[in-house]
């Protein structure tokens, strides 16, 4: 690593600091230019003015200079000018790689967006494939101040390859506050996923610490850069497992200048009713089964009744009669087209009206479209449609299925057996949609029914994180949001902690409606220390025997200790010990043990936060129920009573998976405390 020279004129670090200062000044000027825009003579009306004002406000926010965030983190010195690789003596170009594009007053780039094609070699170039890069320089920062740099001469075969110290330091930097971007540390295998095309769906299987969540978020940022106009029209969405997780990751995209990406949970997507109830695991398992989609389809289309009476339309002195057999043919054609129930219902009066117009023309009249619309609104036609193809409310449909044993048996025949039907039937049928104590699985069924009636709006791209915990019906709910777009699916089969956890990614992609999706596996661990991941990986043969264990690339093995505790005081003491280090600390425990530990921490005068709340310099301890630990990370973790974590789940395999999640939340060190014996699966 280079150090400053005495003569500032010959000091490379001083020159780089000067370029940083000039780049920050240029960014301020870009922001001031936008702030000074006068749209009074541009906007044609109030609506246009509001749209322009919002766009300008978003642009101003995107040009914010975050004082503690490096504006650029790397530099590329190319051997040749672009397009002149073969030209003898061609002068190369130098590019600074950062989070966003910055140009000077003449429009010349001072910082290149990390997503631009010219930036790609910063992540992909190697000594074997230098990609015309002579020098790759990484910068080290303390806060927002540039304090060091490190050079890699890719064109010099005599220079031995060495692990980047700055890269290691950035990976191991203490975590305080929300999740950070990894734009300065993206590895070649991660970059390949990030820059894959918009049209294809990608599924990323990644163990703890492989950076799959960050890869997914950076993929969104890249796609917005490469396909901004298209995604501005169609929209993007990031789906996380819970609100705590979304709070943790919400600052990553804004730090990259992207402010328009919506974030939600699956429960948010299907919030057609208020969820006030919970299901037993067996009931949730059946309700989440993909077979329920066919049960719902049957129950819905059972409302279509073959016509038995003709339709007679009176217009003036003429009566036009459409016989029942012709109506039946029209209904049969609509059913055969396999379009949405609601769309077919809307088409039916027009089809009847068209049959009337054919008779009018045969009688010598010359009706036009206005006449057809009038006939479609005729009271006799409307009455026939109501009788043949009645409107159906999706929540009422699900309410009847779960309340009426005969109705469920009729439409689940050959799909669900008797025990499965009994499992999902409500013991006390609700009187109405509002009074029903709907569960989260019920809300997904209502969403399925709603889509059978009216097509769900599709987005351009959806990122689905912690996907391994979704049921098949939840996958279908997400898939409906990207039927005409693509998806990035992120997860780890070993961390599936629901009774319906995903068994294979091929199966998950099929339920999502993206069976052609490519599955990529990340096995290099950048977050979890070697000793910690090695200990946690003892569980893999018992919870996911087919998966490749994560191999930590961290040079620092991390701090790891298993200690016997006689009570809550010993757990609190372990927390106090770790809090003497810089960074964040998480105390993870079985949900049932959280109240007692909270009381012990309060008695000891140690303040703590709930999951998702942002840590500060003053309060760096988070008390985490094991059920909410997934996706979160802390510099140091105290894991209380592993066996209690296992026992807190309905079956041992799910419990061991929950324990695997809890063991792998630490970035720098882990203390496992226990009074009860450890699970035997952790023995060597």
Secondary structure as GFF3:
##gff-version 3
##sequence-region A 1 684
A	DSSP	three_ten_helix	8	10	.	.	.	ID=ss1
A	DSSP	alpha_helix	12	35	.	.	.	ID=ss2
A	DSSP	alpha_helix	46	62	.	.	.	ID=ss3
A	DSSP	beta_strand	72	78	.	.	.	ID=ss4
A	DSSP	beta_strand	94	98	.	.	.	ID=ss5
A	DSSP	beta_strand	102	103	.	.	.	ID=ss6
A	DSSP	beta_strand	109	113	.	.	.	ID=ss7
A	DSSP	three_ten_helix	117	119	.	.	.	ID=ss8
A	DSSP	alpha_helix	120	124	.	.	.	ID=ss9
A	DSSP	beta_strand	133	142	.	.	.	ID=ss10
A	DSSP	beta_strand	145	153	.	.	.	ID=ss11
A	DSSP	alpha_helix	165	171	.	.	.	ID=ss12
A	DSSP	alpha_helix	188	194	.	.	.	ID=ss13
A	DSSP	beta_strand	202	206	.	.	.	ID=ss14
A	DSSP	alpha_helix	212	226	.	.	.	ID=ss15
A	DSSP	alpha_helix	228	234	.	.	.	ID=ss16
A	DSSP	beta_strand	236	240	.	.	.	ID=ss17
A	DSSP	alpha_helix	243	249	.	.	.	ID=ss18
A	DSSP	alpha_helix	251	255	.	.	.	ID=ss19
A	DSSP	beta_strand	262	265	.	.	.	ID=ss20
A	DSSP	alpha_helix	266	269	.	.	.	ID=ss21
A	DSSP	alpha_helix	281	287	.	.	.	ID=ss22
A	DSSP	alpha_helix	291	301	.	.	.	ID=ss23
A	DSSP	beta_strand	311	315	.	.	.	ID=ss24
A	DSSP	beta_strand	318	322	.	.	.	ID=ss25
A	DSSP	alpha_helix	324	336	.	.	.	ID=ss26
A	DSSP	alpha_helix	341	362	.	.	.	ID=ss27
A	DSSP	alpha_helix	369	376	.	.	.	ID=ss28
A	DSSP	alpha_helix	379	388	.	.	.	ID=ss29
A	DSSP	alpha_helix	394	403	.	.	.	ID=ss30
A	DSSP	alpha_helix	405	412	.	.	.	ID=ss31
A	DSSP	alpha_helix	418	424	.	.	.	ID=ss32
A	DSSP	alpha_helix	440	453	.	.	.	ID=ss33
A	DSSP	beta_strand	461	464	.	.	.	ID=ss34
A	DSSP	three_ten_helix	467	469	.	.	.	ID=ss35
A	DSSP	alpha_helix	472	480	.	.	.	ID=ss36
A	DSSP	beta_strand	486	491	.	.	.	ID=ss37
A	DSSP	three_ten_helix	493	495	.	.	.	ID=ss38
A	DSSP	alpha_helix	505	512	.	.	.	ID=ss39
A	DSSP	beta_strand	518	522	.	.	.	ID=ss40
A	DSSP	beta_strand	524	525	.	.	.	ID=ss41
A	DSSP	alpha_helix	530	536	.	.	.	ID=ss42
A	DSSP	three_ten_helix	537	539	.	.	.	ID=ss43
A	DSSP	alpha_helix	540	543	.	.	.	ID=ss44
A	DSSP	beta_strand	551	552	.	.	.	ID=ss45
A	DSSP	beta_strand	559	564	.	.	.	ID=ss46
A	DSSP	alpha_helix	568	579	.	.	.	ID=ss47
A	DSSP	beta_strand	585	589	.	.	.	ID=ss48
A	DSSP	three_ten_helix	591	593	.	.	.	ID=ss49
A	DSSP	alpha_helix	594	603	.	.	.	ID=ss50
A	DSSP	beta_strand	609	610	.	.	.	ID=ss51
A	DSSP	beta_strand	621	625	.	.	.	ID=ss52
A	DSSP	three_ten_helix	626	628	.	.	.	ID=ss53
A	DSSP	beta_strand	634	640	.	.	.	ID=ss54
A	DSSP	alpha_helix	642	647	.	.	.	ID=ss55
A	DSSP	alpha_helix	652	663	.	.	.	ID=ss56
A	DSSP	beta_strand	666	674	.	.	.	ID=ss57
A	DSSP	three_ten_helix	680	682	.	.	.	ID=ss58
###
